[in-house]
Amino acid sequence: MQIAPLLKLECVICVEGRVARDELLGMIAQRAAAASGTLAADAIFAGMMTREEQMATATPEGVAFPHTLLEGVDETMVIACQVRSGVSFAAGKHPDSTMVFAMVGSKDRPFEHVRLLARLAQIAQEEGVLERMRGAADEAALYEMLLEEDRAHG
């Protein structure tokens, strides 16, 4: 599953200062709702919070994959975030996440969500990719890097 059709420039966020997990998830929900034009930010936020309460989505590599499946989602969405100072998703189990790949998908098509999660994880595991993304100067640069990595991985 390709990322390019599911990622919009307006769904790329670069955060300079300290941010709490819930604050970042709120920012993600706002961007996703605005980009969708039909979804409510509070529903996206609530879905992601419910998922995080079940099990943290952070990895030992400093990446988090918050996600939710909702009714009424026409197209799966990716929201990519670079958080320079890091944000805690795993409360001490893993280092703070400096890259966050959030997903909002359809409850009716969970297989798309799983394939997208696998694709993002594959790209993130490629040597040097996370360092390049963490070094992106701004949202446009991070967006272009993600598209480039997506193309490079077929």
MDAnalysis code that builds the backbone (N, CA, C; Angstrom):
import MDAnalysis as mda
import numpy as np

u = mda.Universe.empty(462, n_residues=154, atom_resindex=np.repeat(np.arange(154), 3), trajectory=True)
u.add_TopologyAttr("name", ["N", "CA", "C"] * 154)
u.add_TopologyAttr("resid", np.arange(1, 155))
u.add_TopologyAttr("resname", ["MET", "GLN", "ILE", "ALA", "PRO", "LEU", "LEU", "LYS", "LEU", "GLU", "CYS", "VAL", "ILE", "CYS", "VAL", "GLU", "GLY", "ARG", "VAL", "ALA", "ARG", "ASP", "GLU", "LEU", "LEU", "GLY", "MET", "ILE", "ALA", "GLN", "ARG", "ALA", "ALA", "ALA", "ALA", "SER", "GLY", "THR", "LEU", "ALA", "ALA", "ASP", "ALA", "ILE", "PHE", "ALA", "GLY", "MET", "MET", "THR", "ARG", "GLU", "GLU", "GLN", "MET", "ALA", "THR", "ALA", "THR", "PRO", "GLU", "GLY", "VAL", "ALA", "PHE", "PRO", "HIS", "THR", "LEU", "LEU", "GLU", "GLY", "VAL", "ASP", "GLU", "THR", "MET", "VAL", "ILE", "ALA", "CYS", "GLN", "VAL", "ARG", "SER", "GLY", "VAL", "SER", "PHE", "ALA", "ALA", "GLY", "LYS", "HIS", "PRO", "ASP", "SER", "THR", "MET", "VAL", "PHE", "ALA", "MET", "VAL", "GLY", "SER", "LYS", "ASP", "ARG", "PRO", "PHE", "GLU", "HIS", "VAL", "ARG", "LEU", "LEU", "ALA", "ARG", "LEU", "ALA", "GLN", "ILE", "ALA", "GLN", "GLU", "GLU", "GLY", "VAL", "LEU", "GLU", "ARG", "MET", "ARG", "GLY", "ALA", "ALA", "ASP", "GLU", "ALA", "ALA", "LEU", "TYR", "GLU", "MET", "LEU", "LEU", "GLU", "GLU", "ASP", "ARG", "ALA", "HIS", "GLY"])
u.atoms.positions = np.array([
    [0.845, -1.176, 0.000],
    [0.000, 0.000, 0.000],
    [0.891, 1.240, 0.000],
    [0.669, 2.109, -0.930],
    [1.441, 3.338, -1.051],
    [0.935, 4.390, -0.056],
    [1.850, 5.188, 0.455],
    [1.513, 6.253, 1.393],
    [1.074, 7.513, 0.646],
    [1.697, 7.774, -0.497],
    [1.492, 9.034, -1.217],
    [0.025, 9.443, -1.388],
    [-0.873, 8.548, -1.790],
    [-2.262, 8.995, -1.966],
    [-2.986, 9.313, -0.647],
    [-2.412, 8.901, 0.468],
    [-3.076, 9.040, 1.765],
    [-2.494, 10.161, 2.623],
    [-1.444, 10.807, 2.131],
    [-0.761, 11.862, 2.885],
    [-0.888, 13.184, 2.141],
    [-1.360, 14.186, 2.855],
    [-1.476, 15.530, 2.294],
    [-0.520, 16.440, 3.042],
    [-0.014, 17.451, 2.359],
    [0.912, 18.390, 2.991],
    [0.303, 19.000, 4.255],
    [-0.992, 19.281, 4.238],
    [-1.620, 19.872, 5.421],
    [-1.708, 18.896, 6.593],
    [-1.361, 17.630, 6.353],
    [-1.346, 16.623, 7.421],
    [0.079, 16.267, 7.849],
    [0.993, 17.193, 7.657],
    [2.364, 17.044, 8.132],
    [2.596, 18.155, 9.151],
    [3.092, 17.764, 10.316],
    [3.250, 18.705, 11.429],
    [4.679, 18.637, 11.949],
    [5.310, 19.782, 12.130],
    [6.609, 19.863, 12.790],
    [6.426, 20.680, 14.063],
    [6.819, 20.085, 15.188],
    [6.658, 20.734, 16.485],
    [8.043, 21.028, 17.046],
    [8.287, 22.291, 17.353],
    [9.592, 22.708, 17.865],
    [9.730, 22.507, 19.373],
    [8.777, 23.005, 20.132],
    [8.880, 22.989, 21.598],
    [8.331, 21.723, 22.223],
    [8.334, 21.711, 23.560],
    [7.794, 20.571, 24.307],
    [6.299, 20.469, 24.086],
    [5.830, 19.252, 23.994],
    [4.414, 19.006, 23.822],
    [4.080, 17.700, 24.542],
    [2.933, 17.664, 25.183],
    [2.470, 16.442, 25.834],
    [1.769, 15.560, 24.801],
    [1.704, 14.286, 25.106],
    [1.063, 13.338, 24.189],
    [-0.353, 13.778, 23.832],
    [-1.154, 14.104, 24.838],
    [-2.543, 14.457, 24.582],
    [-2.659, 15.728, 23.747],
    [-1.763, 16.668, 23.968],
    [-1.748, 17.897, 23.173],
    [-1.419, 17.583, 21.716],
    [-0.430, 16.715, 21.503],
    [-0.072, 16.337, 20.136],
    [-1.221, 15.586, 19.473],
    [-1.842, 14.665, 20.181],
    [-2.980, 13.945, 19.604],
    [-4.113, 14.906, 19.253],
    [-4.293, 15.953, 20.046],
    [-5.280, 16.974, 19.723],
    [-4.927, 17.719, 18.442],
    [-3.645, 18.044, 18.277],
    [-3.195, 18.701, 17.046],
    [-3.417, 17.800, 15.845],
    [-3.089, 16.530, 16.002],
    [-3.283, 15.552, 14.931],
    [-4.760, 15.462, 14.571],
    [-5.618, 15.367, 15.577],
    [-7.059, 15.262, 15.336],
    [-7.597, 16.487, 14.601],
    [-7.111, 17.670, 14.987],
    [-7.551, 18.901, 14.317],
    [-7.147, 18.900, 12.845],
    [-5.895, 18.531, 12.570],
    [-5.418, 18.503, 11.180],
    [-6.178, 17.472, 10.360],
    [-6.386, 16.299, 10.930],
    [-7.094, 15.238, 10.209],
    [-8.538, 15.644, 9.923],
    [-9.197, 16.242, 10.903],
    [-10.585, 16.669, 10.714],
    [-10.672, 17.738, 9.625],
    [-9.772, 18.696, 9.665],
    [-9.770, 19.758, 8.654],
    [-9.508, 19.194, 7.262],
    [-8.578, 18.259, 7.158],
    [-8.237, 17.682, 5.859],
    [-9.368, 16.814, 5.311],
    [-10.090, 16.139, 6.207],
    [-11.170, 15.257, 5.752],
    [-12.390, 16.055, 5.321],
    [-12.676, 17.134, 6.031],
    [-13.852, 17.924, 5.735],
    [-15.145, 17.328, 6.267],
    [-15.101, 16.107, 6.772],
    [-16.323, 15.457, 7.256],
    [-16.195, 14.885, 8.662],
    [-14.985, 14.595, 9.100],
    [-14.786, 13.979, 10.411],
    [-14.680, 15.032, 11.504],
    [-15.110, 14.658, 12.697],
    [-15.021, 15.557, 13.849],
    [-13.717, 15.312, 14.585],
    [-13.031, 16.383, 14.929],
    [-11.754, 16.280, 15.639],
    [-11.923, 15.547, 16.959],
    [-13.027, 15.778, 17.665],
    [-13.199, 15.116, 18.956],
    [-13.362, 13.604, 18.809],
    [-13.973, 13.143, 17.732],
    [-14.105, 11.700, 17.492],
    [-12.742, 11.081, 17.179],
    [-11.931, 11.781, 16.399],
    [-10.590, 11.293, 16.069],
    [-9.747, 11.232, 17.342],
    [-9.777, 12.301, 18.114],
    [-9.022, 12.359, 19.360],
    [-9.455, 11.240, 20.304],
    [-10.753, 11.074, 20.492],
    [-11.261, 10.035, 21.398],
    [-10.838, 8.645, 20.937],
    [-10.883, 8.402, 19.633],
    [-10.465, 7.104, 19.107],
    [-8.996, 6.828, 19.351],
    [-8.163, 7.833, 19.150],
    [-6.727, 7.653, 19.381],
    [-6.424, 7.477, 20.868],
    [-7.113, 8.219, 21.710],
    [-6.894, 8.083, 23.154],
    [-7.308, 6.696, 23.639],
    [-8.422, 6.199, 23.135],
    [-8.872, 4.857, 23.508],
    [-7.821, 3.825, 23.120],
    [-7.258, 3.960, 21.929],
    [-6.229, 3.026, 21.472],
    [-4.978, 3.125, 22.332],
    [-4.560, 4.330, 22.680],
    [-3.367, 4.510, 23.510],
    [-3.563, 3.932, 24.909],
    [-4.782, 4.015, 25.422],
    [-5.067, 3.457, 26.746],
    [-5.010, 1.931, 26.735],
    [-5.333, 1.329, 25.602],
    [-5.260, -0.130, 25.479],
    [-3.811, -0.590, 25.475],
    [-2.989, 0.093, 24.713],
    [-1.560, -0.224, 24.617],
    [-0.860, 0.922, 23.900],
    [0.223, 1.367, 24.481],
    [0.979, 2.468, 23.872],
    [1.459, 2.068, 22.484],
    [1.496, 3.024, 21.580],
    [1.876, 2.753, 20.195],
    [3.317, 3.137, 19.890],
    [4.106, 3.398, 20.925],
    [5.507, 3.798, 20.742],
    [6.385, 2.576, 20.506],
    [7.534, 2.818, 19.883],
    [8.524, 1.770, 19.647],
    [9.841, 2.159, 20.320],
    [10.746, 1.210, 20.496],
    [12.046, 1.520, 21.098],
    [12.910, 2.453, 20.237],
    [12.535, 2.637, 18.974],
    [13.306, 3.502, 18.074],
    [12.904, 4.972, 18.159],
    [11.979, 5.302, 19.063],
    [11.543, 6.690, 19.191],
    [10.509, 7.087, 18.157],
    [9.679, 6.126, 17.764],
    [8.610, 6.360, 16.797],
    [7.306, 5.926, 17.448],
    [6.234, 6.655, 17.168],
    [4.908, 6.258, 17.654],
    [3.959, 6.164, 16.466],
    [3.001, 5.252, 16.582],
    [2.028, 5.006, 15.521],
    [0.596, 5.082, 16.076],
    [0.171, 6.229, 16.603],
    [-1.196, 6.320, 17.102],
    [-2.181, 6.161, 15.944],
    [-3.285, 5.494, 16.218],
    [-4.240, 5.267, 15.145],
    [-5.632, 4.989, 15.696],
    [-6.595, 5.121, 14.794],
    [-7.975, 4.832, 15.152],
    [-8.743, 4.418, 13.905],
    [-9.752, 3.598, 14.119],
    [-10.690, 3.197, 13.072],
    [-12.048, 3.784, 13.442],
    [-12.654, 4.502, 12.498],
    [-13.911, 5.205, 12.773],
    [-14.948, 4.916, 11.700],
    [-16.197, 5.081, 12.071],
    [-17.299, 5.037, 11.099],
    [-17.230, 6.289, 10.228],
    [-17.631, 6.159, 8.988],
    [-17.750, 7.319, 8.116],
    [-16.460, 7.828, 7.508],
    [-15.384, 7.063, 7.618],
    [-14.121, 7.474, 6.986],
    [-14.137, 6.980, 5.541],
    [-14.055, 7.914, 4.605],
    [-14.069, 7.546, 3.195],
    [-12.707, 7.056, 2.727],
    [-11.659, 7.686, 3.230],
    [-10.304, 7.352, 2.803],
    [-9.370, 7.384, 4.000],
    [-8.557, 6.354, 4.133],
    [-7.573, 6.307, 5.209],
    [-6.639, 7.508, 5.079],
    [-6.262, 8.067, 6.211],
    [-5.401, 9.247, 6.222],
    [-4.158, 8.992, 7.059],
    [-3.044, 9.585, 6.635],
    [-1.799, 9.569, 7.398],
    [-1.510, 10.995, 7.841],
    [-1.130, 11.138, 9.100],
    [-0.695, 12.427, 9.633],
    [0.712, 12.205, 10.182],
    [1.696, 12.851, 9.600],
    [3.092, 12.652, 9.984],
    [3.570, 13.829, 10.823],
    [4.245, 13.514, 11.923],
    [4.712, 14.562, 12.833],
    [6.186, 14.362, 13.185],
    [6.909, 15.445, 13.135],
    [8.267, 15.491, 13.649],
    [8.185, 16.319, 14.937],
    [8.623, 15.732, 16.042],
    [8.567, 16.417, 17.332],
    [10.005, 16.519, 17.833],
    [10.631, 17.655, 17.601],
    [12.066, 17.800, 17.874],
    [12.449, 17.460, 19.311],
    [11.642, 17.863, 20.278],
    [11.988, 17.607, 21.679],
    [11.480, 16.251, 22.163],
    [10.701, 15.578, 21.350],
    [10.164, 14.273, 21.718],
    [8.909, 14.389, 22.552],
    [8.125, 13.334, 22.511],
    [6.882, 13.266, 23.273],
    [6.731, 11.838, 23.789],
    [6.334, 11.727, 25.055],
    [6.226, 10.416, 25.681],
    [4.909, 9.739, 25.319],
    [5.010, 8.592, 24.671],
    [3.841, 7.777, 24.367],
    [3.817, 6.526, 25.232],
    [4.960, 6.131, 25.760],
    [5.033, 4.848, 26.464],
    [5.372, 4.989, 27.939],
    [5.311, 6.167, 28.490],
    [5.513, 6.397, 29.924],
    [6.695, 5.626, 30.502],
    [7.866, 5.857, 29.949],
    [9.083, 5.264, 30.484],
    [9.482, 3.921, 29.894],
    [8.582, 3.253, 29.183],
    [8.920, 1.965, 28.576],
    [9.859, 2.134, 27.378],
    [9.666, 3.217, 26.640],
    [10.463, 3.504, 25.452],
    [10.893, 4.967, 25.506],
    [11.920, 5.313, 24.741],
    [12.313, 6.727, 24.708],
    [11.192, 7.582, 24.114],
    [11.259, 8.874, 24.368],
    [10.288, 9.782, 23.777],
    [10.299, 9.646, 22.258],
    [9.143, 9.792, 21.663],
    [9.008, 9.671, 20.209],
    [9.283, 11.023, 19.560],
    [10.187, 11.018, 18.600],
    [10.479, 12.228, 17.848],
    [9.848, 12.179, 16.453],
    [9.387, 11.009, 16.051],
    [8.616, 10.848, 14.811],
    [7.318, 10.148, 15.177],
    [6.218, 10.694, 14.676],
    [4.897, 10.137, 14.958],
    [4.161, 10.011, 13.626],
    [3.690, 8.811, 13.354],
    [2.905, 8.541, 12.152],
    [1.515, 8.114, 12.607],
    [0.562, 9.034, 12.529],
    [-0.806, 8.751, 12.962],
    [-1.636, 8.332, 11.758],
    [-2.629, 7.494, 12.025],
    [-3.504, 7.014, 10.969],
    [-4.950, 7.063, 11.429],
    [-5.809, 7.474, 10.516],
    [-7.254, 7.448, 10.736],
    [-7.828, 6.622, 9.596],
    [-8.467, 5.513, 9.954],
    [-8.991, 4.611, 8.933],
    [-10.444, 4.275, 9.154],
    [-10.994, 3.543, 8.202],
    [-12.395, 3.149, 8.238],
    [-12.590, 1.859, 9.023],
    [-13.574, 1.858, 9.899],
    [-13.936, 0.642, 10.632],
    [-14.363, -0.466, 9.678],
    [-14.861, -0.075, 8.512],
    [-15.327, -1.052, 7.529],
    [-14.189, -1.674, 6.720],
    [-12.994, -1.072, 6.766],
    [-11.859, -1.584, 5.987],
    [-10.592, -1.642, 6.848],
    [-10.614, -2.419, 7.926],
    [-9.451, -2.461, 8.823],
    [-8.193, -3.009, 8.150],
    [-8.352, -3.819, 7.113],
    [-7.190, -4.377, 6.413],
    [-6.329, -3.283, 5.799],
    [-6.944, -2.181, 5.335],
    [-6.167, -1.063, 4.789],
    [-5.276, -0.462, 5.870],
    [-5.837, -0.355, 7.045],
    [-5.137, 0.215, 8.188],
    [-3.915, -0.625, 8.549],
    [-4.093, -1.925, 8.572],
    [-3.002, -2.841, 8.913],
    [-1.904, -2.777, 7.850],
    [-2.285, -2.757, 6.586],
    [-1.285, -2.679, 5.506],
    [-0.525, -1.354, 5.559],
    [-1.221, -0.282, 5.859],
    [-0.568, 1.024, 5.965],
    [0.400, 1.057, 7.141],
    [-0.015, 0.513, 8.260],
    [0.862, 0.433, 9.429],
    [2.131, -0.347, 9.093],
    [1.979, -1.453, 8.391],
    [3.134, -2.260, 7.986],
    [4.042, -1.473, 7.045],
    [3.461, -0.734, 6.134],
    [4.251, 0.059, 5.183],
    [5.054, 1.145, 5.910],
    [4.407, 1.856, 6.810],
    [5.096, 2.899, 7.561],
    [6.215, 2.310, 8.421],
    [5.953, 1.179, 9.044],
    [6.977, 0.534, 9.866],
    [8.156, 0.091, 9.010],
    [7.882, -0.433, 7.830],
    [8.946, -0.854, 6.912],
    [9.833, 0.330, 6.534],
    [9.226, 1.428, 6.189],
    [9.992, 2.625, 5.808],
    [10.792, 3.135, 6.995],
    [10.180, 3.179, 8.171],
    [10.861, 3.694, 9.364],
    [12.048, 2.833, 9.765],
    [12.012, 1.547, 9.448],
    [13.102, 0.640, 9.824],
    [14.292, 0.697, 8.873],
    [14.112, 1.311, 7.719],
    [15.195, 1.407, 6.745],
    [16.328, 2.270, 7.316],
    [17.541, 1.815, 7.158],
    [18.691, 2.506, 7.731],
    [18.779, 3.956, 7.266],
    [18.879, 4.865, 8.221],
    [19.067, 6.281, 7.952],
    [17.803, 7.087, 7.711],
    [16.681, 6.421, 7.503],
    [15.452, 7.133, 7.171],
    [14.989, 8.019, 8.326],
    [14.923, 7.469, 9.528],
    [14.445, 8.261, 10.658],
    [15.346, 9.459, 10.929],
    [16.647, 9.288, 10.807],
    [17.565, 10.404, 11.025],
    [17.321, 11.511, 10.012],
    [17.101, 11.131, 8.746],
    [16.822, 12.147, 7.720],
    [15.508, 12.870, 8.021],
    [14.495, 12.119, 8.406],
    [13.198, 12.742, 8.693],
    [13.273, 13.635, 9.928],
    [14.013, 13.193, 10.927],
    [14.160, 14.002, 12.138],
    [14.900, 15.306, 11.842],
    [15.691, 15.310, 10.796],
    [16.453, 16.492, 10.418],
    [15.752, 17.395, 9.423],
    [14.526, 17.049, 9.017],
    [13.797, 17.874, 8.049],
    [13.626, 19.288, 8.597],
    [13.855, 20.272, 7.756],
    [13.815, 21.670, 8.175],
    [12.403, 22.173, 8.462],
    [11.422, 21.635, 7.749],
    [10.047, 22.115, 7.914],
    [9.070, 21.066, 7.391],
    [7.794, 21.405, 7.434],
    [6.752, 20.465, 7.037],
    [6.854, 20.077, 5.566],
    [7.152, 21.038, 4.701],
    [7.269, 20.735, 3.277],
    [8.423, 19.768, 3.020],
    [9.538, 19.956, 3.711],
    [10.691, 19.061, 3.539],
    [10.371, 17.661, 4.051],
    [9.694, 17.566, 5.178],
    [9.316, 16.263, 5.717],
    [8.338, 15.560, 4.780],
    [7.398, 16.284, 4.252],
    [6.436, 15.746, 3.293],
    [7.158, 15.159, 2.075],
    [8.085, 15.919, 1.524],
    [8.835, 15.447, 0.349],
    [9.673, 14.211, 0.678],
    [10.278, 14.185, 1.866],
    [11.054, 13.012, 2.278],
    [10.180, 11.772, 2.359],
    [8.993, 11.921, 2.927],
    [8.085, 10.779, 3.036],
    [7.665, 10.268, 1.661],
    [7.366, 11.174, 0.752],
    [7.003, 10.762, -0.601],
    [8.167, 10.075, -1.304],
    [9.364, 10.606, -1.101],
    [10.557, 10.007, -1.699],
    [10.796, 8.595, -1.157],
    [10.669, 8.424, 0.152],
    [10.854, 7.099, 0.744],
    [9.770, 6.143, 0.276],
    [8.564, 6.640, 0.122],
    [7.460, 5.814, -0.368],
    [7.765, 5.304, -1.767],
    [8.250, 6.185, -2.644],
    [8.605, 5.785, -4.008],
    [9.771, 4.784, -3.994],
    [10.744, 5.014, -3.130],
    [11.928, 4.160, -3.062],
    [11.601, 2.730, -2.605],
    [10.516, 2.583, -1.865],
    [10.139, 1.267, -1.360],
    [9.098, 0.569, -2.227],
    [8.934, 1.078, -3.449],
    [8.036, 0.427, -4.416],
    [6.653, 0.513, -4.060],
])
